[in-house]
Amino acid sequence: MNSAKYIWMNGEFKAWNDAQTHVLSHTLHYGNGVIEGTKAYKTAKGYAIFRLNDHTKRLKESAKMTLMDIPYSVEEMNQAQIELLRRNEFQGDNVYIRPFAFLGYGVMGVYHKNAPVETVMAAWEWGAYLGEEGMQKGIKLKIVSMTRPANTSNMGKAKATANYLNSQMAKYEAIDCGYEEALLLDDQGYVAEASGASFFMVKNGVLITPPNDNSLESITQKTVIEVAQNMGIKVERRRISREDVYVADEAFLTGTAAEITPVRIIDAREIGCGARGEMTEKLQSTYFDIVFGRNKEYEHYLTYI
Ligand code: PMP
């Protein structure tokens, strides 16, 4: 991975290599940590962070769900991210920001109430999550054997590190089978989400994406729904079965890192024409116009540093 000059840790800027933790940190053993994935793009007026407040608020809410008390307000953490980008003096087109909180050193055993909460904001330059070629031509997606855990035994709406064991196993299986990304069903057999992105499909001109009953409340998914509706596209949020997916006219994944990535094949079936679809391309180019500050209508989602 790329590195940068500084990482913000517990209120201080530290040199990249000095932001360390003890090997007996609680989260390393029991998996209670919360993360965000936020992105800044180099606009004509310098870097702008996309939907900064929404991401930081989700971090705070994930922590509340998993009973971690982050000792900083959303506003303080927003400011830390702005300052982090300023100090790091990035050059590239875009920067990925990873705010997170984890339980540090000092307590062993599952009961975590007395474990210290460590808060960190890191940022680095990161290329296209599913590859440059995937952004143009589409990727191969596999519905994997791993399903999202039932809501009775998991908190899928928390962006919690523990949830990514499920994602990791799913992604590994997909890649091992020659695909590029995993699509997970929920415990009822309906589409939940990809290992690190949300799922959309197009059928007869209608854009369809599942509700967040068993998936992260995605910020990009929300953005794409808003943008599509403003373009006059009919959007349905409903459960999607495996069969629906196979006969979709178009499909794509969305996420802060995945942005809008077209899907060309799902489980050996070509989707539509087996390339990036027309509506996908339109939404993709609009999304890039928005994040790069070229669309005035969505300027309120940008925080210029
Ligand atoms: N689902 C999962 C499991 C994810 O990790 C992500 C990436 N954060 C998403 C969906 C997309 O969320 P967002 O659009 O808020 O980045």
Boltz pocket constraint, residues with backbone or C-beta under 6 A from the ligand:
constraints:
  - pocket:
      binder: B
      contacts: [[A, 37], [A, 167], [A, 193], [A, 194], [A, 195], [A, 196], [A, 197], [A, 198], [A, 215], [A, 216], [A, 217], [A, 218], [A, 219], [A, 220], [A, 221], [A, 254], [A, 255], [A, 256], [A, 257]]
      max_distance: 6.0
